[in-house]
């Protein structure tokens, strides 16, 4: 087969790819490593879900493989060095979920600020409903300047929040802070000033357990946390203590690792820790963007001449006059 889909595409993108290549959809292979290795032997391109790991041994079973595609970005499910040595292209839809994750973060903040709404919807009397807070006028700390933060910051500014920020990989004098309207501060100052923390640090192995007891000791009492970063950033014991002694009033994390709050762990049963299964990226629009990005990259890798010819034809047919009615075009009439 040419293309093996273990992770599904939206129908429009799937139909487009099927018109150009032989495509087989077998989602069950994601949970059957033996069958997957048999199927990949004659495959030229494969679309994999995040939990399937591509290692050197996986590549040994795929001598014809040219492309490994992912609908979601992850830093540790693919051996990039092994792929580079084998000449296998790794495609990840890096920007497809930025907007959806930013909206999820905003939703999470609003939900934690107004948790009484959930109580009211459950029918509890107003006297038992927790008093809410307004996002306007509060201070939100952006912990990490991943692309999600670039989309989230303007949303928070429009709603009247004050923004402070820290990223271990971004200098405090970098122009991006001013561009986003975020005051750069040391991480301990961010935690001591922020009413809420939005966590979107780009994970690397050196940051495992970085959010530890020493760091969390700086938390402003009653702080709220939302995050789409890897849960490995946290020291579980330190987070559990902060959630139970009043430093962190509530924490909402999306896509936490398997076993992060499992039975027998420090975070198991902590009532003010809320975990969701990668819902930040779970929107129709994000899936659409990711699907089209992936199918175009697969096509240009498997049929480079055809892809170049199509691009040249599209460019030759384009005229600035075609975009006069497009309000997003630089040629658009006022």
Buried (B, 14 or more C-beta within 10 A) or exposed (E): BBBBBBBBBBEEBBEBBBEBBEBEBBEEBBEEEEEBBEBBEEBBBBBBBBEBBBEEEBBEBBEEBBBBBBBBBBEEBBBEEBBEEBEBBBBBBEBBBBBBBBBBBBBBBBBBBBBBBEBBEEEEEEEEBEEEBEBEEBBBBBBBBBBBBBBBBEBBBEBEBBBBBBBBEBEEEEEBBEEBEBBBBEBBBBBBBBBBBBBBBBBBEEBEEBBBEEBBBBBBEEBBBBBBBBBBBBBBBBBBBBBBEEBBBBBBBBBBEEEBBEEEBBBBEBEBBBBBEBBBBBBEEBBBBBBBBBBBBBBBBBBEEEBEEBEEEEEEEEEEEEBEEEEEEEEEEE
